[in-house]
Amino acid sequence: MDKSRAGSATTLEKWGFPLLELYRLAFTFYKQNSGKAIHLSYEDNLKLIAFKQQAALGPFNTNRAPALGVLDVIGRDRQQHWQLLGDITREQAMEGFIDLLDTMCSAFRPYIEAVRQNRDANLKADLRRMELEKEAREKREREQQELLEEGYKEELQRRQLQDALNKQTYQQFKLYAEKQFPGNPEQQAVLIHQLQREHYHQYMQQLHLQSQMQSNLSQEEQQTLEMDKDKDTLLHVELQEHSGGDGAGGGNNNNNNNNNNINSRSDGSSSTVNNSPGHSNLVQAMDTLQLSTLESQQQEQPEQLQEQLEGEGNEEYSEYVMIRPAKIWTRPDIEQFKTEVSAGDGDGVITIGHGDTVTVRVPTNMNGKCIFWEFATDNYDIGFGIYFEWAKPVTSEVTVHVSDSDEDDECLDEDYLSTTEDLESGSMSQDRNTLAAQAAAMAAKPPISIIVPIYRRECYNEVYVGSHSYPGEGVYLLKFDNSYSIWRSKTLYYRVYYER
C-alpha cells in the first residue's frame, strides 16, 4: 500500500517537479532556513508539522501516536493539529505543506525556480555530454573499422605479392633444396620456405630504395624548375631596365613569351612531379607484378640502362655496368656441411695462412645461368666478398690463387680497410705511390665489378650461402681474406656450383 502511494506521489507533478521530489525540496528548505531566512509563528509551525506527520504516517491514530507526558504542551498541540487534518491523503498533505510554505515565505518559490533551472541546465549538459560521447565513440569505431579494412587490404596485397614471388622462385629454390637435402622432403620444404621469405624481404627492400631514389629525383627536378623560373624572372627585369619607349613594349612582349615558356615548362615539370610515387611500397609491388613478372623486369632493366648509356656515349662500360644484387643467407647445419665437404675430393678444404688472401676463380658456364656458393670456417671469422671479371674465360676449371695481400686492391672497399682493426690486426697503411703504380698496372687488365664487398663474416657458427645470376660471360672471383690476421691461420670449407 505504501509503495503504491509513493508511486502515485511520484507520478503527480507540481511546478514542473514530481510531487514527492518537490515536497522533499520544500521540507529541506524549511529545515535549513527555519529561524534564519524565514521566521514563522508558533501556529504556522504547528500546521507545517501536522502536514509533515500526515504525509509521513497518514491520518492520526491514537493507538500509533506516541505517549505524551503530563507537561508536554507542545506535543499535545501538535497532535491536535494533526487530528484536525482528518483523513486527507498523503499526497494532499504534501501539497498542503508546499502551499502553506509558499504562502508564508516569499523566498521559497524563487528557490524552487532556481533549482529547476539548474536541473534543466544539468540535464542539457548531460544530454550534450552523452551526445558527444556517442559521436566520439562512433568516430573511434569508424576509424578502427577503417584501420582494420586498410590493414586487411594491405595484408591481402602482401600475401598476393608473396604468392606471386613464391611461384616465380619455387623451381629455382626447389632444385637448390634437393641438392642440399636429397631424399628429405621435410627439410627441403623448410629450406624453400626460408629462401622464399628472405627473397621477399630483399625484394621489398629494393622497392623501398627505388622509391627513395625516385623521390629524390623528383625533388631535384622541382629545385631545378624553381631555379629556371628565378633566372627567367631576373632576365626579364634586366631587359625592362635597359629598354625604353617602344623597346619597353617589346620587353613586355618578351615577358609574355618568357612567361609562356615558363608556364609550359612548369606544366611539363608538374606532370612529372605529380607522377612521382606517392603510394606505399606494397602498392608499388602489386603494380609491378601486374605489369610484368620479376624475371622480365630484371632482364629489361639492364637493357634500358644500356641503351641510355649508349646514347650518352659511354660505350666502353655499356656491356657490363648493370649487375643484379646477390642473394645471401645462412643455415645452421655447419657440422653436417663440413663433413660433406671433407668427405669429397678434398679440394673444398683450404688452410688460409695469416696475412693471406685466397681467390677462387669460377668461370661462367655456357650451360648455366646462376652461381651458388657455400662456405664455413673453424672457430674464427674470415673476410668474404665477390667480384666479377668481365673477360672471356680461358678455361672452364675452377682455380685457387693464394697471395700475401689482395691482388685487386683497387676493388677493395676503403671502409673495410680502415675499420678492420682488432686484436689480431696489424697496420693497414699503404704508400700512395705504390697504389698509383698498381693502378697503372691494373689498367690493362679486364674491368672488375664488385658484386659483394669484402666484409668479415662470422661463418664459424653457421654456413653462409648465396647465389647470383650471371650478368654475362666472365669469371667470378670469390675472395676469402685473412690479411687482417697477423698470426692466425683459418681453415675454410667451401663449395661452388651452378644452376642450369
VENZI-V772986 format. One line per field, one symbol per residue. psi: psi as a letter, one per 30 degrees, with the letter a starting at -180 (. if undefined). burial: 1 if it has 24 or more other ideal C-beta (glycine too) atoms within 12 Angstrom, else 0. A space follows every 10 residues. Layout:
BEGIN
psi=???
burial=???
END
This chain:
BEGIN
psi=eeeeeeeeee fklkhglkee eeeeeeeeee eefkfdfkjl leeeeeeeee eeeeeefalk keefkkkkle gieeeeeeee eeeffbglle eeeeeeeeee eeefjffeee eeeeeeeeee eeeeeeeeee eeeeeeeeee eeeeeeeeee eeeeeeeeee eeeeeeeege eefeeeeeee ikgieeeeee eeeeeeeeee eeeeeeeeee eeeeeeeeee eeeeeeeeee eeeeeeeeee egllbeeeee eeeeeeeeee eeeeeeeeee eeefglkgll eeeeeeeeee elleeeefee eeeeeeeeee ffgifegffg ejklklkkll lfieeeeeee effafffgkk jjlkglkkjj jjkkkfflfk kklkllljel lkkklklkji kkkflgkklk kklflkfiff fkkeeeffgh kaegkakgkl keeeeeeeee efffllkkkj ejlklkkigf flkkkllkkk fakakkjjkj jgffkffklk kkklkkllk.
burial=0000000010 0101101011 1111111011 0000000100 0000111111 1111110001 0000000000 0000000110 1100100001 1111111111 1101100110 1100100000 0000000000 0000000000 0000000000 0000001100 1101110110 0110111011 0000000000 1101110111 0111011000 1000000100 1000100000 0100010000 0000000000 0000000100 0100000010 0010011000 1111110110 0001001100 1100000000 0000000011 1111111111 1001001101 1000000111 0110111111 1111100111 1111111101 1111111111 1010000101 0100111111 1110011001 0000100000 0000000000 0000011111 1111111011 0111111111 1101111111 1111100101 1111111110
END
